[in-house]
Amino acid sequence: MAGVISNLVYRISVSAIVGAVVAGGLIYLSNDRVVKSYRAEQSLQIEQQAMTNKALMEANDNLASAITVMEADQAQQFADFSEILNALEAKIDAIPAPEPADYAEITEAIAAMNTDLSDKIEAMVITAQEQN
C-alpha cells in the first residue's frame, strides 16, 4: 500500500511539474504576443503622431503666410487712405476764399486722423515683426 501511495504521489508530482512547465510556456507565449502587439501599436501611434505634427506645422506655416499677406494688404490700405487724406488736406488748404484759417478745425482733424492712422500702421508693422 505504501508503494501505491508513493507511486501516486510521484505521478501527481510529475503531472504538476509538467502542468506548471506547460502553463509557464503558454503564459510566456501569450505575453510575447501581447508585447509584440503593444510595440506594433506604439510604433503606429508614433508614426501617426509624426504625420499629425507635420500637417499641423504645414497648416501653421500656411496660416502665418496668410496673416502676413493680410497685414501687408491692410498696411497698404492704410497708406492709401493716408495719401487720400493728405491730398484732401492740401485741397482744403488751397481753397482761396475764405482764408485757410477758417478751415483750421477741419485741417487739424484730418491731421489728427492721419497721425492716428500712421501710428496704427507702425504698431501693426511692429507687432507683425515681433510675431515673426
C-alpha positions in Angstrom: 0.0 0.0 0.0 2.8 2.4 0.7 4.2 1.6 -2.7 0.9 2.5 -4.3 0.7 5.8 -2.4 4.3 6.6 -3.2 3.7 5.9 -6.9 0.5 8.0 -6.8 2.4 10.9 -5.1 5.2 10.6 -7.7 2.7 10.7 -10.6 0.8 13.7 -9.2 4.1 15.5 -8.6 5.3 14.8 -12.1 1.9 15.9 -13.5 2.0 19.0 -11.5 5.5 19.9 -12.7 4.7 19.1 -16.3 1.5 21.2 -16.0 3.4 24.1 -14.5 6.0 24.0 -17.3 3.3 23.9 -19.9 1.4 26.7 -18.3 4.5 28.8 -17.9 5.3 28.3 -21.6 1.8 29.3 -22.6 2.0 32.4 -20.4 5.3 33.3 -21.9 4.0 32.9 -25.5 0.9 34.9 -24.6 3.0 37.7 -23.0 5.3 37.7 -26.0 2.3 38.2 -28.4 1.0 41.0 -26.1 4.4 42.7 -26.1 4.8 42.5 -29.8 1.3 43.7 -30.4 1.9 46.6 -28.0 5.1 47.6 -29.7 3.5 47.5 -33.1 0.6 49.6 -31.9 3.0 52.0 -30.3 5.0 52.3 -33.5 1.8 53.0 -35.4 0.8 55.7 -33.0 4.2 57.3 -33.2 4.0 57.3 -36.9 0.5 58.8 -36.9 1.6 61.5 -34.4 4.5 62.4 -36.6 2.2 62.8 -39.6 -0.2 64.9 -37.5 2.6 67.1 -36.3 3.8 67.6 -39.9 0.3 68.5 -41.0 -0.1 71.0 -38.1 3.2 72.6 -38.9 2.2 73.0 -42.6 -1.1 74.5 -41.6 0.6 76.8 -39.2 3.0 78.0 -41.9 0.1 78.5 -44.3 -1.8 80.5 -41.7 1.3 82.6 -40.9 1.7 83.3 -44.7 -2.0 84.3 -45.0 -1.8 86.6 -42.0 1.4 88.2 -43.4 -0.4 88.8 -46.7 -3.5 90.2 -44.9 -1.3 92.5 -42.7 0.5 93.8 -45.8 -2.8 94.4 -47.6 -4.1 96.3 -44.5 -0.9 98.3 -44.3 -1.3 99.2 -48.0 -4.9 100.2 -47.4 -3.9 102.4 -44.5 -1.2 104.0 -46.6 -3.6 104.7 -49.4 -6.1 106.2 -47.0 -3.4 108.4 -45.6 -2.5 109.6 -49.0 -6.1 110.4 -49.8 -6.4 112.4 -46.5 -3.1 114.3 -47.3 -4.5 115.2 -50.7 -7.7 116.3 -49.2 -5.9 118.4 -46.7 -3.9 120.0 -49.5 -7.1 120.8 -51.4 -8.7 122.3 -48.4 -5.6 124.4 -47.7 -5.7 125.5 -51.4 -9.2 127.0 -51.3 -8.7 130.7 -52.0 -11.6 132.2 -50.2 -12.3 132.2 -47.3 -8.9 132.0 -45.8 -7.3 128.7 -44.8 -7.5 129.7 -41.2 -11.3 129.2 -41.5 -10.6 125.6 -42.2 -8.2 125.1 -39.4 -10.5 122.9 -37.4 -11.1 120.6 -40.4 -7.4 120.6 -41.2 -6.5 119.7 -37.6 -9.0 116.9 -37.5 -7.6 115.5 -40.8 -4.0 115.8 -39.5 -5.1 114.0 -36.3 -6.7 111.2 -38.3 -3.6 110.9 -40.4 -1.3 110.7 -37.3 -3.6 108.1 -35.8 -3.6 106.0 -38.9 0.2 106.3 -39.2 0.5 105.2 -35.6 -1.8 102.2 -36.2 0.3 101.2 -39.3 3.5 101.5 -37.3 2.0 99.4 -34.5 0.9 96.7 -36.9 4.3 96.5 -38.5 6.0 96.2 -35.1 3.5 93.5 -34.0 4.0 91.6 -37.2 7.8 91.8 -36.9 7.6 90.6 -33.3 5.4 87.6 -34.2 7.6 86.5 -37.0 
